[in-house]
């Protein structure tokens, strides 16, 4: 099975302190699913193949140091019809 995702989200950031913030992402996920493995037809029907649009969301917390460097922890959910992607992400950033 192959799933390609392209997602677009809007982010709302709520500062907890001068260095810490939490954020919420909401948007849409465009997916393209190709199901080519017949071993799992009892779990996922081959009719899952297709292109569509579904829900995308994320929730995270980030720390931004005074020198511009930051670190964050993020949870993303990308819906794709009957296949859902749930991912934990560790991010590193730098602000100019």
Secondary structure, DSSP 8 states (H G I E B T S, - for coil): -EEEEEEEEEEEEEESSSSEEEEEEEEEEEEEEE---GGGTTTS-GGG-EEEEEEEEEEEEEEE-TTSEEEEEEEEEEEETTEEEEEEEEEEEE--
